[in-house]
Amino acid sequence: MRRLAVICCAALVVGWLMPLLVAAAAFAHEVRPAYLELREQAPGEFAVMWKVPMRGEMRLALRPVFSGASKASLPTVHIIPGAAIETWALNAPALRGQMLTIAGLEATMTDVLAHIEYLDGSAWTQRLTPSEPSTTIPVAESAMKVAGVYLVLGIEHILFGIDHLLFVFALLMLAHGIRPLVKTITAFTIAHSITLALATLGLVHVPQTPVEAVIALSIVFVAAEIIRRDQGYHGIAAQAPWFVAFGFGLLHGFGFAGALSETGLPTTHIPLALLFFNLGVEIGQLLFVAAVLALAAVARRVPLPLPTWGQRVPAYAIGSVAMFWTVQRLAMF
């Protein structure tokens, strides 16, 4: 199992995590999408909110453009941690049927989530990408469209969420056997689904900065438990990994909720968007687990003798990266 962990860890870093780390370092791929929201206040009169993610003082040069007749007021700019928010009024008597283009999007690697709510209660949500920066605003929106958009957002969030993936990987190293593995992943899923729903629906509010720091600390804890187990000490994490997965899964759910709140939710389809975002997270998580297990199956066929110290590398590597994240996130207080 230790040899499998070494091989899996190496493959994970080279094939999955390294491209994400390189992209993050180069600011090449902003995982958080920008968000454009229009709320119709009176016939043809819209309140616009345009939220663009920032990294330090850097902000993507993106701008929404409508193809038809429209008149916008001067925007008011508000800077919050991690994003710039512009608000303005838009006069567009015939918004339905117009082409919406996000100018500058094709030169980036981020996405934009556009959402429009009309006075008659109907709404429209669409995800625009660098390859498709334009779309036509339809006459009516279907619930199926909203579900598809948030399903993809959920899958992307977990697959690009390096800390969540590293925590799941550490859990896989702790859980021996199919039954403990299923139990552990199920516990993690149930736990983060609970807090994701509670936080998204506004029933519980937890500040994101300390949550992100504790999420990193949870990975350090699991890595330490792996090392202790290998040294012959079987603590609660080694004996009942599902218990640890459930406890820390509650924290990771708050992290998911923070990402979802940054994206924004259509007020007319909040339960639907929440459900499919969570389903997307679960699908992405299962894809990751399946990939790791497939690598483990391949590793069993590789006659690769490893030194004793090499067997300890995965846990120490996971713990070191997670500790760096902990310090980095604590510094943001």
Secondary structure by P-SEA (a helix, b strand, c coil): caaaaaaaaaaaaaccaaaaaaaaaacccccbbbbbbbbbccccccbbbbbbbbccccccbbbbbbcccccccbbbbbbcccbbbbbbbbbbcccccbbbbbcccccccbbbbbbbbcccccbbbbbbccccccccccccccaaaaaaaaaaaaaaaaaaaaaaaaaaaaaaaacccaaaaaaaaaaaaaaaaaaaaaaaaccbbbbaaaaaaaaaaaaaaaaaaaaaaaacccccccccaaaaaaaaaaaaaaaaaaaaaaaccccccaaaaaaaaaaaaaaaaaaaaaaaaaaaaaaaaccccccccccaaaaaaaaaaaaaaaaaaaaac
